[in-house]
Amino acid sequence: MTVAPKREDYDVVVIGAGPAGLAAASTSADAGLSTLLLDENVGPGGQVFRAISSTPVTDRNQLGADYWVGADLVQSLRASNAEVIQRATVWSLDRNLEIAVSIGGASAFVKAKRVILATGALERPFPIPGWTLPGVMTAGAAQTMLKSSALVPDGRTVIAGQGPLLWLLAAQILRLGGRIDRILDTTERGNYFAALPHAFAFLTSPYFTKGLSMMREVKAKVQVVSGVTELAASGDGQLASVSYVAGGKRETIPADLLLLHQGVVPNVNLAMAAGVEHRWDDLQLCWSPVLDASGMSSVTGIAIAGDGAGIGGANAAVVRGRIAARAAVEALAPAAAAKLAPMAALRTELAKAERGRVFLDTLFRPSPQFRIPSGDTIVCRCEEVTAKDVLESVAIGATGPNQLKAYRRTGMGPCQGRLCGLTVTELMAQARGKTPQEIGYYRLRAPVKPITLAELAAVPKTEDDVKAVVRG
Ligand SMILES: Cc1cc2nc3c(=O)[nH]c(=O)nc-3n(C[C@H](O)[C@H](O)[C@H](O)COP(=O)(O)OP(=O)(O)OC[C@H]3O[C@@H](n4cnc5c(N)ncnc54)[C@H](O)[C@@H]3O)c2cc1C
């Protein structure tokens, strides 16, 4: 049975049921605001707490204590008056705060006084030769299968890349009895020195002890090759081997599965399509929304919380969700705000949760060769456009990602630039001797997620809508 929103108008609509969205929806509902939480997945939890209400992995040590924090957040949400709809994909949000959501193949429209975008993060593209071969996938995809179905690799498995998630996944796979043959660590040696000035904050943050024990746990069981400077996947229609260079020496190993990961970046599509201003963040090497201290964006009424506001991790996501919700309560029901945690206390909590982040961003800064490919390496997977194609287009006049769409259809496929946008921006910036900020990003529009033409055609139309099209 398809669930539809109970009302047409809400005080607050929260999009995304990860830590930020769960915390935001509970806070605004508990303050007495009519609150709707929409999320595209079968259950709440987002990325970090994926399948928290249904995971077959019941031994809490296997996924780790941090994962089970999600159970309390879901419980608070369920105890609140928030209306929650899962399997609900938001494909449009406009400046009038009108939201279009696809639920069970039918679209519904709701309006909000405040929208809190908590759409989280995506894995950064990792365009190496052969990354589109069957048998090559992201670490996050493997983790999704592990959390939701307890599936772990059993063939010859190589994990390559860098970042906290890579080590977490490796530990989780080993705890569930999965197989890892080799880890190829691409962390640049120079990053250790560059991160040193930020080490104190990291050493005194919860990340240090957790990270260290996880790396030790994995290194005790798996061969780790550090300082990897080149990577390529090969095979005839299917992954057969992985070759890499470390310490100037090249090696090729057989593999059935290659898991790639080099960090996460904000999921910008819905926010950008709604007109929210974003700026290039040179520390996190991604586009981040321009927000005030309460998460309010350049579009009145739209706030962004969680990793969609810039990568801060799960703990920071929860607090950012509470801050954005508190700001909504202050605006819509000031009297109720008095019962909530003071904004100053929330900001102190956020600063604590973000402690050590700059060290992580500097240490795990992905190397240019793994962000900006060359030659026949595919950049745009949807349209199979290579780095060479992009550079040829620049040579004949393409100045930015939007012109490139006309030349090569990059960013016009089902992923709407999620898997090539950053690469295209950086590749064109390098080719034109400009900054990513100067080159810009794709102009994103609704629908930001694929919906069928039948669903679009079934959308209720006003007299004016019909006239506009007919006259047009
Ligand atoms: C694949 C992946 C795995 C990760 N695993 C971990 C981990 O194990 N541990 C950890 O500490 N950190 C992990 N992270 C980092 C993670 O980003 C943060 O820790 C945390 O989950 C961020 O919380 P959030 O609430 O901002 O967003 P998320 O948890 O990412 O939640 C956002 C939610 O919004 C939904 N959504 C997005 N767009 C729409 C739309 N248009 N319509 C409806 N719903 C939408 C998403 O499906 C998701 O459910 C992972 C990140 C990724 C990308």
The ligand as an SDF file (V2000), in Angstrom:
LIG
                    3D

 53 58  0  0  0  0  0  0  0  0999 V2000
   28.3150    4.9950    1.3970 C   0  0  0  0  0  0  0  0  0  0  0  0
   28.6780    5.6680    2.7030 C   0  0  0  0  0  0  0  0  0  0  0  0
   28.8650    4.8970    3.8400 C   0  0  0  0  0  0  0  0  0  0  0  0
   29.2040    5.5290    5.0500 C   0  0  0  0  0  0  0  0  0  0  0  0
   29.3860    4.7350    6.1560 N   0  0  0  0  0  0  0  0  0  0  0  0
   29.7380    5.3390    7.3180 C   0  0  0  0  0  0  0  0  0  0  0  0
   29.9580    4.5420    8.4890 C   0  0  0  0  0  0  0  0  0  0  0  0
   29.8120    3.3210    8.4800 O   0  0  0  0  0  0  0  0  0  0  0  0
   30.3360    5.1860    9.6320 N   0  0  0  0  0  0  0  0  0  0  0  0
   30.4950    6.5680    9.6670 C   0  0  0  0  0  0  0  0  0  0  0  0
   30.8140    7.1090   10.7220 O   0  0  0  0  0  0  0  0  0  0  0  0
   30.2770    7.3410    8.5750 N   0  0  0  0  0  0  0  0  0  0  0  0
   29.9120    6.7470    7.4260 C   0  0  0  0  0  0  0  0  0  0  0  0
   29.7130    7.5240    6.3180 N   0  0  0  0  0  0  0  0  0  0  0  0
   29.8550    8.9820    6.4320 C   0  0  0  0  0  0  0  0  0  0  0  0
   28.4430    9.5660    6.5840 C   0  0  0  0  0  0  0  0  0  0  0  0
   28.3410   10.5300    5.6030 O   0  0  0  0  0  0  0  0  0  0  0  0
   28.2110   10.2340    7.8580 C   0  0  0  0  0  0  0  0  0  0  0  0
   28.7800    9.6100    8.8700 O   0  0  0  0  0  0  0  0  0  0  0  0
   26.7440   10.3990    8.1990 C   0  0  0  0  0  0  0  0  0  0  0  0
   25.9990    9.2970    7.7500 O   0  0  0  0  0  0  0  0  0  0  0  0
   26.2110   11.6650    7.6220 C   0  0  0  0  0  0  0  0  0  0  0  0
   24.9000   11.8100    8.1010 O   0  0  0  0  0  0  0  0  0  0  0  0
   23.8130   12.6700    7.3260 P   0  0  0  0  0  0  0  0  0  0  0  0
   22.5850   12.6430    8.1720 O   0  0  0  0  0  0  0  0  0  0  0  0
   24.3870   13.9550    6.9270 O   0  0  0  0  0  0  0  0  0  0  0  0
   23.5530   11.8950    5.9640 O   0  0  0  0  0  0  0  0  0  0  0  0
   23.3230   10.4080    5.5510 P   0  0  0  0  0  0  0  0  0  0  0  0
   23.5630    9.4690    6.6310 O   0  0  0  0  0  0  0  0  0  0  0  0
   24.0760   10.2340    4.2950 O   0  0  0  0  0  0  0  0  0  0  0  0
   21.7370   10.3750    5.2490 O   0  0  0  0  0  0  0  0  0  0  0  0
   21.1740   11.0620    4.1740 C   0  0  0  0  0  0  0  0  0  0  0  0
   19.8950   10.3450    3.7890 C   0  0  0  0  0  0  0  0  0  0  0  0
   19.1960   11.1360    2.8240 O   0  0  0  0  0  0  0  0  0  0  0  0
   18.7040   10.2770    1.8220 C   0  0  0  0  0  0  0  0  0  0  0  0
   18.4670   11.0670    0.6170 N   0  0  0  0  0  0  0  0  0  0  0  0
   19.3910   11.7010   -0.1530 C   0  0  0  0  0  0  0  0  0  0  0  0
   18.7900   12.3320   -1.1900 N   0  0  0  0  0  0  0  0  0  0  0  0
   17.4560   12.0780   -1.0570 C   0  0  0  0  0  0  0  0  0  0  0  0
   16.3070   12.4500   -1.8290 C   0  0  0  0  0  0  0  0  0  0  0  0
   16.4130   13.2150   -2.9260 N   0  0  0  0  0  0  0  0  0  0  0  0
   15.0910   12.0100   -1.4260 N   0  0  0  0  0  0  0  0  0  0  0  0
   14.9600   11.2480   -0.3010 C   0  0  0  0  0  0  0  0  0  0  0  0
   16.0130   10.8520    0.4630 N   0  0  0  0  0  0  0  0  0  0  0  0
   17.2430   11.2760    0.0910 C   0  0  0  0  0  0  0  0  0  0  0  0
   19.8340    9.2620    1.6710 C   0  0  0  0  0  0  0  0  0  0  0  0
   19.4280    8.1080    0.9860 O   0  0  0  0  0  0  0  0  0  0  0  0
   20.1600    8.9910    3.1360 C   0  0  0  0  0  0  0  0  0  0  0  0
   19.2850    8.0310    3.6590 O   0  0  0  0  0  0  0  0  0  0  0  0
   29.3540    6.9280    5.1110 C   0  0  0  0  0  0  0  0  0  0  0  0
   29.1600    7.7010    3.9510 C   0  0  0  0  0  0  0  0  0  0  0  0
   28.8240    7.0810    2.7590 C   0  0  0  0  0  0  0  0  0  0  0  0
   28.6150    7.9270    1.5330 C   0  0  0  0  0  0  0  0  0  0  0  0
  1  2  1  0
  2  3  1  0
  2 52  2  0
  3  4  2  0
  4  5  1  0
  4 50  1  0
  5  6  2  0
  6  7  1  0
  6 13  1  0
  7  8  2  0
  7  9  1  0
  9 10  1  0
 10 11  2  0
 10 12  1  0
 12 13  2  0
 13 14  1  0
 14 15  1  0
 14 50  1  0
 15 16  1  0
 16 17  1  0
 16 18  1  0
 18 19  1  0
 18 20  1  0
 20 21  1  0
 20 22  1  0
 22 23  1  0
 23 24  1  0
 24 25  2  0
 24 26  1  0
 24 27  1  0
 27 28  1  0
 28 29  2  0
 28 30  1  0
 28 31  1  0
 31 32  1  0
 32 33  1  0
 33 34  1  0
 33 48  1  0
 34 35  1  0
 35 36  1  0
 35 46  1  0
 36 37  1  0
 36 45  1  0
 37 38  2  0
 38 39  1  0
 39 40  1  0
 39 45  2  0
 40 41  1  0
 40 42  2  0
 42 43  1  0
 43 44  2  0
 44 45  1  0
 46 47  1  0
 46 48  1  0
 48 49  1  0
 50 51  2  0
 51 52  1  0
 52 53  1  0
M  END
$$$$
